[in-house]
Amino acid sequence: MPDDMADAPSSPRARILVVDDEASLRRIAQYRLAEAGYAVELAEDGAKALDALAASLPDLVITDLKMPGISGEDLVREVLRREPGTPVIVVTGHGTVEGAVRAMKDGVADYVLKPVSWDEMLVTVQRVLDAALLRRDNARLRSELTERTRFDGILGTSGPMRALFAQMERLRNVDTTVLLQGESGTGKELVARALHFQGHRATGPFVAVNCGAIPKGLVESQLFGHERGAFTGADRLHRGHFEMAHGGTLFLDEVGEVPPPAQVTLLRVLTEKRVTRLGGEKATDVDVRVVAATNRDLEAAVADGDFRKDLYYRLAVVPLVLPPLRERREDVLPLAESFVRRFAKGGATISPQAAAALTAYDWPGNVRELENAMERAAVLGGDARTISVADLPAALREPAPPPSETADFPADGVDLAAIERAWIRKALTHTGGNRTRAAKLLGISRQTLLYRLEKHGIDIPPATGPASA
């Protein structure tokens, strides 16, 4: 059975403290939780539980609500006082459900009724640990990305980047589906994280999925989940990425790689905002903001029959095109300097010759290639305080030859702005005002074309193509 087909505990050796005054329940808990792969610690009352907590905080606490001495409710309050993020499951009888509800208001993750069904308990444990792990990951990401996910922290002073920041500002507090388009390495996931962590869903989960990395036969199981027994090897319930992202943002990277059968289900989920697990009958509501990304030309994929047109339009409610680094050369040095500050121990500067080489290079790998180049330079430079051309990759040390000195050149010079305006108008006329196709003809991104239209004050001819907006 492939590893992907099973849903192992989110933390195989997660530590669980079980607190109950019934010895038989403690014995069963010890056996069933250990069998499921968890490390188990037992306490027979609240006092011993507090001693265990003083030694080290567990990943999860399961406690009876009614116990002699220190009650379960008092224990819960003390656990959450010591470490507010610790998940707690309370076990309660039918007569004390009201106390369980009160405890949940205090921050308890869930409750299970007596007599305990251990199949139900294991599902609840896994769900609570998954949610806690996701909260911790997102807290860590928010900390790591505090500077990088601020719109002014995604470095860029060029016109295309200023235009992108303006669009991101308008989109961060809405739930509209966004399609990020651009070459590999342009920072699509960073933009997706910024939209999430700087928006009104920042306290919810951010779940990133690389659709191209999921085996084709498992795409629907991973995205939408499956019930136990849904297929051979599905030996337990699995919550899909849509359910895991409930209340937050789901980032579908390389969405163009989703196979046709899964495209049908994805379209339905995006339309209905409900998901049905494989092998299940009950649909679950999901409150998810979807941000998708691709480096493929999805319009061409639609034309070739590889991607559904209706799904494309559902994903591309707002398309954002991230400009390649060669179209915003004024951003190269600030980005390079920021990477040097990160990688060079004790700091370093970039020599004028190295700066010229960095700016002249076309960066086919975009920001990711620049980051790797500066890490390499910082490592090779050792204790040197200045990064030289010799520290740069070979491709940057071999500049392109200059234009031929014998090439024809007008005696009175040229007006580059006028030439640019003329070619932009010609491309727009040729494509009937279709800006996406015009940008392709000009060899630039759509975002750059929009910036230059505004810069030159060019009126756009009436559009006749479907992708003109």
Buried (B, 14 or more C-beta within 10 A) or exposed (E): EEEBBEBEBBBEEBBBBBBBBBEEBBEBBBEBBEEBEBBBBBBBBBEBBBEBBEEEBBBBBBBBBBBEEBBBBEBBBBBBEEEEEBBBBBBBBEEBEEBBEBBBEEBBBBBBBBEBEBEEBBBBBBBBBBBBBBBEEBEEBBEEBEEBBEBEBBBBEBBBBEBBBEBBEEBBEEBEBBBBBBBEBBBBBBBBBBBBBBBEBBEBBBBBBBBBEBEEBBBBBBBBBBBBEBEEEBEBBBBBBBBBBBEBBBBBBBBBBBEEEBBEBBBBBBEEBEBBBBBBEEBBEBEBBBBBBBBBBBBEBBEEEBBBBEBBBBBBEBBBBBBBBBBBBEBBBEBBBBBBEEBBEEEBBBBEBBBBBBBEBBBEBBBBBBBBBBBBBBEBBEEBEEBBBEBBBEBBBEEEEEEEEEEEEEEEEEEEEEEBBEEBBEBBEEBBBBBBBBBBBBEBBBBBBBBBBEEEEBEBBEBEBEBBE
